């Protein structure tokens, strides 16, 4: 689920890159004009988040592939498979923007430090390793428009290659020789796997379900973003308050993203989303729209408990969500988290990077796929 | 071994216990019963991890504790005071010993993942159960590795993180060596055995022993002695293990391929030193599939030069291991380490 954030942004990214760098056509980012952020700065529409991080992330995938070098050609091939430049590098983009915004705040120079770039690489590596493992768990056979690793090389090698990517990522972090950075990031893998475990069970107690769901969304989606934001803020030399602000920006943006993702699962068609509509229901997952809908339609509770496993459950739950205000509530909650993210970075000194962070929150809310 | 356990004192760290008692692992345990009746490797690994806690499973961690005690702590180390209360081994070194065990367990679990055909997954009950076994294997292995990552972060020593991460990477490389290797021992290069087994066995022990002394505040040259000890001890032990099936009569079992590993030291050294071809043990059936005659292999190797050469190999590595620790100050822990080495050498 979390992985679809970057999927959704790919089109936008692509559009901006081609329009600015190749055709020089006056196409402006679609979201920057149709949904101007409501606060901070009037110049927002001139800021292009993708352009701002372009120099820093230009060689991201090439540099990651270099780190994955080994004398075992097949291991290297599998480990590098998704670092083919087709990814959107959404997480590295957030991390780089936070880093630059705080570098500017602290030193009045936004330039990215090498150590911060390493954290940006590591966040993409952790994310990718978790995708490789998720695809084995969910028996997914495609990813980013190509066959998944498990389809091409089998489940065993997929898992081993995922572990290998993580081992290289931790070596890179260790070589920064900053034990505080390692300590800050020490929880993220545990959160990812605990989130996966949480997704496997349903809470008996209806009153606990929603907090369980938000908690799961934090662990599976937001934790990696939040802690890597904190790590680069530490490296920028920002004080504890600003480190916490960076963490909260990542945390709230991540949760907002997950809420929108769960919403789109109901409203987007298969063609737009690249996966069947109501895919979460089919996997037995009760996400925010269903949980909100169950307040109006208590008969959903029993279906939630049996994970929509009886014939007709998926269809009936889908109908109930559509007839309730579950989708509106979900959108509202996402908006609340996005606003909260912005509130936390409001003390940052004004800079194009800060404006880009504001735009990212808007884009997260307004994406259509 | 149990004498050695007395020397390092009662383990006062509950790190791995905490993991075993966590919601996640009890969740897995609950689901494992679904795997009964399947032959998913996770069942076997789970048994080894839970019922067999006092055999070889914990040797890796025990060696980390023993080498910690044997070398002692540098009085200038931040943990020096702490270690004096804890049988001469610091709390961080005890954590490291458990992290070492958890890395090994995670690897055992992950390498037991089966390659299942995706299109078969929904067809039969047994395929669904096997897929479920895979899912549990991924998650429980990931959970252990995530706990390792967390534990390493709490050690607050980036050098140790780097060494242990290297060990995890080597482990994966070693598994890929095995996954992609040829089945013809005759084609193998001379140092292949060392490389293969350093990656899959030696690196974890070498890097964990070095890490233990890094945590003790010792200089690089002393750390490297611990590294050499871990590496050579692990290699000698591996060679010793590989020789065992040839010291007893042939045993027929469905598991022949893992007992009579074609890339084991006795087989490789046999072909290397005799130049003999092992073509006679391979038979190709009408479908073009190759079968190995393990009984014939056993008979050739038991009578051939490979056993003697493997003994020499064990001697070489045990000598190096003993050499590496001879100047460590703590007599009792050093003796315990030497006794373990001699046990491998003289059997």
Boltz contact constraints between the chains, C-beta under 6 A:
constraints:
  - contact:
      token1: [A, 70]
      token2: [B, 173]
      max_distance: 6.0
  - contact:
      token1: [A, 72]
      token2: [B, 173]
      max_distance: 6.0
  - contact:
      token1: [A, 72]
      token2: [B, 176]
      max_distance: 6.0
  - contact:
      token1: [A, 74]
      token2: [B, 180]
      max_distance: 6.0
  - contact:
      token1: [A, 75]
      token2: [B, 176]
      max_distance: 6.0
  - contact:
      token1: [A, 133]
      token2: [B, 138]
      max_distance: 6.0
  - contact:
      token1: [A, 136]
      token2: [B, 138]
      max_distance: 6.0
  - contact:
      token1: [A, 137]
      token2: [B, 135]
      max_distance: 6.0
  - contact:
      token1: [A, 137]
      token2: [B, 138]
      max_distance: 6.0
  - contact:
      token1: [A, 139]
      token2: [B, 118]
      max_distance: 6.0
  - contact:
      token1: [A, 139]
      token2: [B, 121]
      max_distance: 6.0
  - contact:
      token1: [A, 141]
      token2: [B, 118]
      max_distance: 6.0
  - contact:
      token1: [A, 154]
      token2: [B, 115]
      max_distance: 6.0
  - contact:
      token1: [A, 155]
      token2: [B, 113]
      max_distance: 6.0
  - contact:
      token1: [A, 155]
      token2: [B, 115]
      max_distance: 6.0
  - contact:
      token1: [A, 155]
      token2: [B, 134]
      max_distance: 6.0
  - contact:
      token1: [A, 156]
      token2: [B, 113]
      max_distance: 6.0
  - contact:
      token1: [A, 156]
      token2: [B, 115]
      max_distance: 6.0
  - contact:
      token1: [A, 159]
      token2: [B, 110]
      max_distance: 6.0
  - contact:
      token1: [A, 159]
      token2: [B, 113]
      max_distance: 6.0
  - contact:
      token1: [A, 159]
      token2: [B, 138]
      max_distance: 6.0
  - contact:
      token1: [A, 160]
      token2: [B, 172]
      max_distance: 6.0
  - contact:
      token1: [A, 160]
      token2: [B, 175]
      max_distance: 6.0
  - contact:
      token1: [A, 163]
      token2: [B, 172]
      max_distance: 6.0
  - contact:
      token1: [A, 164]
      token2: [B, 169]
      max_distance: 6.0
  - contact:
      token1: [A, 164]
      token2: [B, 172]
      max_distance: 6.0
  - contact:
      token1: [A, 167]
      token2: [B, 165]
      max_distance: 6.0
  - contact:
      token1: [A, 167]
      token2: [B, 168]
      max_distance: 6.0
  - contact:
      token1: [A, 167]
      token2: [B, 169]
      max_distance: 6.0
  - contact:
      token1: [A, 170]
      token2: [B, 165]
      max_distance: 6.0
  - contact:
      token1: [A, 171]
      token2: [B, 162]
      max_distance: 6.0
  - contact:
      token1: [A, 171]
      token2: [B, 165]
      max_distance: 6.0
  - contact:
      token1: [A, 174]
      token2: [B, 158]
      max_distance: 6.0
  - contact:
      token1: [A, 174]
      token2: [B, 161]
      max_distance: 6.0
  - contact:
      token1: [A, 174]
      token2: [B, 162]
      max_distance: 6.0
  - contact:
      token1: [A, 177]
      token2: [B, 158]
      max_distance: 6.0
  - contact:
      token1: [A, 179]
      token2: [B, 156]
      max_distance: 6.0
  - contact:
      token1: [A, 179]
      token2: [B, 158]
      max_distance: 6.0
  - contact:
      token1: [A, 182]
      token2: [B, 153]
      max_distance: 6.0
  - contact:
      token1: [A, 182]
      token2: [B, 161]
      max_distance: 6.0
  - contact:
      token1: [A, 183]
      token2: [B, 153]
      max_distance: 6.0
  - contact:
      token1: [A, 186]
      token2: [B, 150]
      max_distance: 6.0
  - contact:
      token1: [A, 186]
      token2: [B, 153]
      max_distance: 6.0
  - contact:
      token1: [A, 189]
      token2: [B, 146]
      max_distance: 6.0
  - contact:
      token1: [A, 189]
      token2: [B, 149]
      max_distance: 6.0
  - contact:
      token1: [A, 190]
      token2: [B, 146]
      max_distance: 6.0
  - contact:
      token1: [A, 190]
      token2: [B, 150]
      max_distance: 6.0
  - contact:
      token1: [A, 193]
      token2: [B, 142]
      max_distance: 6.0
  - contact:
      token1: [A, 193]
      token2: [B, 143]
      max_distance: 6.0
  - contact:
      token1: [A, 193]
      token2: [B, 146]
      max_distance: 6.0
  - contact:
      token1: [A, 197]
      token2: [B, 24]
      max_distance: 6.0
  - contact:
      token1: [A, 197]
      token2: [B, 27]
      max_distance: 6.0
